[in-house]
Amino acid sequence: MSNYSFSPNSHLRDVTLRDGLQLTGKVLDTEDKVRIIRTLLSLGVPEIELGSMARADLVPPMANTLEVVEVLTEKELAKCWIWVATPRHIAKAAAAGARNFQYCLSVSDAHNEANIGRATEKSLAALPEAIAIAQGVKGRVQLCLATSFTCPFNGPVDPERVVAIANDPRAEGCVDIVICDTLGQAVPAQVTELIHRVKAETPARRIVFHGHDTWGLGVANTLAAIAAGADVVDGALGGLGGCPFAPGASGNTSSEDILFATQPGWLTPKKFAGIVELSENLLAELCEENRSKSAQGARSNATAFEWVTPPATGKRTLA
């Protein structure tokens, strides 16, 4: 077992249905999204990002997010997060039944303006109200810091600014902090240093690492984050994803690659095969390529290796 294997308190969060779908041209039906969530949960994936409150005219694949929330059970929603950027987003999502909210802002002002339409300080100023609304329905808020390493418009981001925002008293009440390599331009040494600093110099809470694989270092950066103390790491099926408001941001680190690299205790070759099949069916539905090397390996001819599995036969479905 790898030294990077998850501890009992750390795990993967699959973000396929939010960050993974953002750049795709097709809107999945509510029923398909619900089936994907339920399949991932049944296979053992501990947490899921189910969608976003982003405007449907700007990010069409998120149009039916609240419909998904309304279908899921309270028990299922306890394992799911929804992307929000304003107190109003939280109020609307909470009314539909959501209880876990990922409040996102960018460390870079330029990207916050492009992504959310306001300066970073304005997003921070609204955070206490967002937390109060969530707490009013016994919900949880995690603070998501996009562009923690580089900005698509201004280049490298000063780590001191990341630490300062993480220490901002207005973030008191956030249960997690998400450190995002939005562009996938970070290298493992940078990830190690920043995760170490956030863990050592900011209030105690779960640390989530959100990485992209633009420069081929998604898995390496994820392993570095785990070794540095990250409690949760994000991935998307088949390496889907990217930010529509961050030029140069390509797919997320593949959930399959993260799982194969870390092999958490719940994962068996059979469950891995189920995740690979789910991913293949989804990518076929979306007409997207599979960027996961582990998924490709699972379909190789090395049949003496227990993680290799032949593809299922018959009609392809999303679950």
C-alpha positions as CSV (number, residue, x, y, z in Angstrom):
1,M,0.0,0.0,0.0
2,S,1.3,3.4,-0.9
3,N,2.5,5.9,1.7
4,Y,0.1,8.3,0.1
5,S,-3.0,6.1,0.9
6,F,-5.8,7.9,2.5
7,S,-6.1,7.8,6.3
8,P,-9.5,6.8,7.8
9,N,-10.4,10.5,8.0
10,S,-9.4,11.6,4.5
11,H,-10.8,10.8,1.1
12,L,-11.8,11.6,-2.5
13,R,-14.6,14.0,-3.4
14,D,-15.9,13.5,-6.9
15,V,-16.7,16.8,-8.6
16,T,-17.8,15.4,-12.0
17,L,-21.3,16.9,-11.8
18,R,-20.0,20.4,-11.1
19,D,-16.5,21.2,-12.3
20,G,-16.5,18.1,-14.6
21,L,-19.5,19.2,-16.6
22,Q,-18.8,23.0,-16.8
23,L,-17.1,22.9,-20.2
24,T,-19.2,20.2,-21.8
25,G,-21.8,21.2,-24.4
26,K,-24.6,18.9,-23.2
27,V,-26.9,19.2,-20.3
28,L,-27.5,15.9,-18.5
29,D,-31.0,15.1,-17.5
30,T,-31.8,15.3,-13.8
31,E,-32.5,11.6,-13.7
32,D,-29.0,10.8,-15.2
33,K,-27.3,13.1,-12.7
34,V,-29.2,11.4,-9.8
35,R,-28.2,8.0,-11.1
36,I,-24.5,9.0,-11.3
37,I,-24.6,10.3,-7.7
38,R,-26.3,7.2,-6.4
39,T,-24.0,4.9,-8.3
40,L,-20.9,6.7,-7.0
41,L,-22.2,6.6,-3.4
42,S,-23.1,2.9,-3.7
43,L,-19.6,2.1,-5.0
44,G,-18.0,3.8,-1.9
45,V,-17.1,7.4,-3.0
46,P,-17.5,9.3,0.3
47,E,-18.4,12.8,-1.0
48,I,-19.7,14.4,-4.2
49,E,-20.0,17.9,-5.6
50,L,-23.4,17.7,-7.2
51,G,-23.7,21.0,-9.1
52,S,-23.5,24.7,-9.0
53,M,-25.7,27.8,-8.5
54,A,-24.0,29.5,-11.4
55,R,-26.3,31.2,-13.8
56,A,-27.7,28.7,-16.4
57,D,-27.2,31.2,-19.2
58,L,-23.5,31.3,-18.4
59,V,-22.9,27.7,-17.4
60,P,-25.8,25.7,-19.1
61,P,-24.8,22.2,-17.7
62,M,-25.7,23.5,-14.2
63,A,-29.3,24.5,-15.2
64,N,-31.0,21.6,-13.3
65,T,-28.9,21.6,-10.2
66,L,-31.7,22.4,-7.9
67,E,-33.9,19.7,-9.4
68,V,-31.2,17.2,-8.5
69,V,-31.1,18.5,-4.9
70,E,-34.9,18.1,-4.7
71,V,-34.8,14.5,-5.8
72,L,-32.0,13.3,-3.4
73,T,-32.7,12.1,0.1
74,E,-31.5,13.9,3.2
75,K,-29.0,11.1,3.8
76,E,-27.7,11.4,0.3
77,L,-27.5,15.2,0.5
78,A,-25.4,14.9,3.7
79,K,-22.6,13.6,1.4
80,C,-23.0,16.2,-1.3
81,W,-21.8,19.7,-1.8
82,I,-23.2,22.5,-4.0
83,W,-21.1,25.4,-5.4
84,V,-22.3,28.8,-4.3
85,A,-20.9,32.4,-4.6
86,T,-23.4,34.5,-2.8
87,P,-25.7,34.4,0.3
88,R,-28.6,34.4,-2.1
89,H,-27.3,31.2,-3.7
90,I,-27.2,29.5,-0.3
91,A,-30.7,30.6,0.5
92,K,-32.1,29.2,-2.8
93,A,-30.1,26.0,-2.5
94,A,-31.2,25.6,1.2
95,A,-34.8,26.0,0.3
96,A,-34.4,23.1,-2.1
97,G,-32.9,20.9,0.6
98,A,-29.1,21.4,0.3
99,R,-27.1,21.6,3.5
100,N,-23.5,21.5,2.4
101,F,-22.3,24.7,0.6
102,Q,-19.0,25.4,-1.1
103,Y,-18.7,29.2,-1.0
104,C,-16.2,30.1,-3.7
105,L,-14.1,33.2,-4.3
106,S,-10.8,33.7,-6.1
107,V,-7.6,34.8,-4.4
108,S,-7.0,36.8,-7.6
109,D,-9.2,39.8,-8.0
110,A,-9.0,39.6,-11.8
111,H,-10.3,36.0,-11.8
112,N,-13.0,36.8,-9.1
113,E,-14.3,39.6,-11.4
114,A,-14.3,37.2,-14.4
115,N,-15.8,34.3,-12.5
116,I,-18.2,35.9,-10.1
117,G,-18.5,39.5,-11.2
118,R,-17.1,41.3,-8.2
119,A,-13.9,42.0,-6.4
120,T,-12.5,39.4,-3.9
121,E,-13.1,41.7,-1.0
122,K,-16.8,42.0,-1.9
123,S,-17.1,38.2,-1.8
124,L,-15.4,38.1,1.5
125,A,-17.6,40.8,2.9
126,A,-20.7,38.7,2.1
127,L,-19.3,35.6,3.7
128,P,-20.6,36.1,7.2
129,E,-24.1,36.5,5.9
130,A,-23.7,33.3,3.8
131,I,-22.5,31.4,6.9
132,A,-25.4,32.7,9.0
133,I,-28.0,31.5,6.4
134,A,-26.4,28.1,6.2
135,Q,-26.2,27.8,10.0
136,G,-29.9,28.8,10.1
137,V,-30.7,25.5,8.4
138,K,-28.1,23.5,10.3
139,G,-25.9,23.5,7.2
140,R,-22.2,23.7,6.6
141,V,-20.0,26.1,4.6
142,Q,-16.6,25.4,3.2
143,L,-14.5,28.3,1.9
144,C,-13.1,27.6,-1.6
145,L,-10.1,29.6,-2.7
146,A,-9.9,29.5,-6.5
147,T,-6.6,30.5,-8.2
148,S,-4.6,29.7,-5.0
149,F,-1.4,29.3,-7.1
150,T,-1.8,31.1,-10.4
151,C,-4.2,33.5,-12.1
152,P,-5.0,33.3,-15.8
153,F,-4.8,37.0,-16.1
154,N,-2.1,38.2,-13.7
155,G,0.1,35.1,-13.3
156,P,1.6,33.8,-10.1
157,V,-0.4,34.3,-6.9
158,D,1.4,35.3,-3.7
159,P,1.0,32.5,-1.0
160,E,0.8,35.2,1.6
161,R,-2.5,36.4,0.2
162,V,-3.9,32.8,0.4
163,V,-2.9,32.5,4.0
164,A,-4.3,36.0,4.8
165,I,-7.7,35.1,3.3
166,A,-7.7,31.8,5.1
167,N,-7.1,33.7,8.4
168,D,-9.7,36.4,7.7
169,P,-12.0,36.5,10.7
170,R,-15.0,36.7,8.4
171,A,-14.3,33.1,7.5
172,E,-14.9,32.0,11.1
173,G,-17.6,29.3,10.9
174,C,-16.3,27.7,7.7
175,V,-15.8,24.0,8.4
176,D,-13.3,23.4,5.5
177,I,-11.0,25.4,3.3
178,V,-10.4,24.4,-0.3
179,I,-7.1,25.2,-1.9
180,C,-7.5,25.2,-5.7
181,D,-4.9,24.8,-8.4
182,T,-7.5,26.1,-10.8
183,L,-5.2,26.2,-13.9
184,G,-3.3,23.0,-13.1
185,Q,0.0,25.0,-13.3
186,A,1.3,24.2,-9.8
187,V,4.1,21.7,-9.2
188,P,4.3,19.3,-6.2
189,A,6.8,21.5,-4.2
190,Q,4.4,24.4,-4.4
191,V,1.4,22.3,-3.3
192,T,3.4,20.8,-0.4
193,E,4.5,24.2,0.8
194,L,1.1,25.9,0.6
195,I,-0.9,23.0,2.2
196,H,1.7,22.9,5.0
197,R,1.3,26.6,5.6
198,V,-2.5,26.6,5.6
199,K,-2.4,23.7,8.0
200,A,0.1,25.3,10.3
201,E,-0.9,28.9,10.2
202,T,-4.6,29.1,9.9
203,P,-7.6,27.9,12.0
204,A,-8.0,24.1,12.4
205,R,-10.5,22.7,9.9
206,R,-10.5,20.2,7.0
207,I,-8.2,21.0,4.1
208,V,-9.4,20.1,0.7
209,F,-7.1,20.1,-2.4
210,H,-8.7,20.8,-5.8
211,G,-6.3,20.1,-8.6
212,H,-6.3,20.1,-12.4
213,D,-4.2,18.1,-14.8
214,T,-3.4,20.7,-17.4
215,W,0.3,20.2,-17.2
216,G,0.2,16.5,-16.4
217,L,0.9,16.9,-12.7
218,G,-2.6,16.3,-11.3
219,V,-1.9,13.0,-9.6
220,A,1.6,14.2,-8.4
221,N,0.1,17.3,-6.9
222,T,-2.7,15.4,-5.3
223,L,-0.3,13.0,-3.7
224,A,1.8,15.9,-2.5
225,A,-1.3,17.5,-1.0
226,I,-2.2,14.3,0.9
227,A,1.3,13.9,2.2
228,A,1.2,17.5,3.4
229,G,-2.0,17.0,5.3
230,A,-4.9,17.5,3.0
231,D,-8.0,15.7,4.3
232,V,-10.0,15.6,1.1
233,V,-8.9,15.7,-2.6
234,D,-11.1,16.4,-5.6
235,G,-11.3,14.5,-8.8
236,A,-13.6,14.1,-11.8
237,L,-14.5,11.0,-13.8
238,G,-12.3,10.6,-16.9
239,G,-10.5,13.9,-16.1
240,L,-13.5,15.9,-17.2
241,G,-13.7,19.6,-16.5
242,G,-12.2,23.1,-16.5
243,C,-13.3,26.6,-15.7
244,P,-15.1,28.5,-18.4
245,F,-13.8,31.8,-17.0
246,A,-10.2,30.8,-16.7
247,P,-8.4,30.6,-20.1
248,G,-6.0,27.7,-20.1
249,A,-7.8,25.6,-17.4
250,S,-8.3,22.1,-18.7
251,G,-9.7,18.9,-17.0
252,N,-9.7,18.0,-13.4
253,T,-7.4,15.3,-12.1
254,S,-9.1,12.0,-12.9
255,S,-11.0,10.4,-10.0
256,E,-9.9,7.0,-11.4
257,D,-6.2,8.0,-11.3
258,I,-6.5,9.3,-7.8
259,L,-8.2,6.2,-6.6
260,F,-5.8,3.8,-8.2
261,A,-2.8,5.8,-6.9
262,T,-4.0,5.9,-3.3
263,Q,-6.2,2.7,-3.1
264,P,-8.3,3.7,-0.1
265,G,-9.5,0.8,2.1
266,W,-13.0,0.7,0.6
267,L,-11.8,0.4,-2.9
268,T,-11.7,-3.1,-4.4
269,P,-10.9,-4.1,-8.0
270,K,-14.6,-4.8,-8.6
271,K,-15.6,-1.4,-7.3
272,F,-12.9,0.2,-9.4
273,A,-14.3,-1.6,-12.4
274,G,-17.7,-0.1,-11.6
275,I,-16.3,3.4,-11.5
276,V,-14.4,2.9,-14.8
277,E,-17.6,1.7,-16.4
278,L,-19.7,4.5,-15.1
279,S,-17.0,7.0,-16.4
280,E,-16.9,5.4,-19.8
281,N,-20.6,5.5,-20.2
282,L,-20.8,9.1,-19.1
283,L,-18.0,10.2,-21.4
284,A,-19.7,8.4,-24.3
285,E,-22.9,10.2,-23.6
286,L,-21.1,13.5,-23.6
287,C,-18.9,12.7,-26.6
288,E,-15.9,13.5,-24.5
289,E,-12.5,11.8,-24.5
290,N,-11.3,9.7,-21.5
291,R,-8.2,11.4,-20.1
292,S,-7.7,8.8,-17.3
293,K,-4.6,6.7,-17.7
294,S,-5.9,4.3,-15.0
295,A,-9.1,3.8,-16.8
296,Q,-7.2,3.0,-19.9
297,G,-5.0,0.7,-18.0
298,A,-8.1,-1.1,-16.7
299,R,-8.9,-2.0,-20.3
300,S,-5.4,-3.2,-21.2
301,N,-4.4,-6.8,-22.1
302,A,-2.5,-7.3,-18.8
303,T,-5.1,-9.8,-17.6
304,A,-3.0,-11.3,-14.8
305,F,-3.3,-7.9,-13.0
306,E,-6.3,-7.9,-10.7
307,W,-7.2,-4.2,-11.5
308,V,-7.6,-5.0,-15.2
309,T,-11.2,-5.8,-16.2
310,P,-12.8,-6.4,-19.6
311,P,-15.5,-3.9,-20.6
312,A,-19.1,-4.8,-20.0
313,T,-21.1,-6.0,-22.9
314,G,-24.6,-4.8,-23.8
315,K,-26.3,-1.5,-23.9
316,R,-24.4,1.4,-22.3
317,T,-26.1,3.3,-19.6
318,L,-25.1,6.0,-17.1
319,A,-25.5,3.7,-14.1
